[in-house]
Amino acid sequence: MKCPFCGKKTVEGYVQGARKIFFTEDIHNFFLAPDFDDLLLSKNNWTKPNCKAYHCPDCKKVIVDYSENEA
């Protein structure tokens, strides 16, 4: 995949975490669980939460692809 910021080739991989990976508009202070309106990015949340991602070493940006994780 080409980086949408600089056009150079990205490195394909995964973003992983110990718990669900989600996007939120507000930082959660005490709990690492998504609220109802947060966007869940990961799959396999009971065993190895992950989502496909692409890293651009030049831009220092990570692009997350959660399309395969939608129910």
C-alpha positions, -999 to +999 in steps of 0.1 A: +000+000+000+012+035-008+012+061+020-016+086+014+006+113+029+039+109+011+032+083-016+060+059-005+056+022+002+042+013+036+050-018+058+020-041+063+015-055+098-009-054+128-018-032+157-022-055+188-031-049+224-039-066+256-076-055+254-100-043+228-086-017+204-110+011+198-112+047+186-127+072+210-132+110+208-127+113+245-099+098+267-112+072+292-098+080+326-103+047+345-115+018+322-099+004+291-133-006+276-150+012+248-182+031+254-213+023+234-205+050+208-168+043+205-155+026+173-142-009+178-112-016+156-100-050+168-112-086+163-103-117+184-108-096+216-109-126+240-076-141+228-054-116+209-069-083+200-056-071+166-063-052+135-045-049+102-024-017+098+002-001+076+032+018+089+050+045+070+086+048+083+091+082+066+059+099+078+058+081+112+021+074+106+001+042+111-030+036+089-055+011+105-077-011+083-106-024+104-129-033+075-123-071+081-134-067+117-169-054+111-197-077+121 
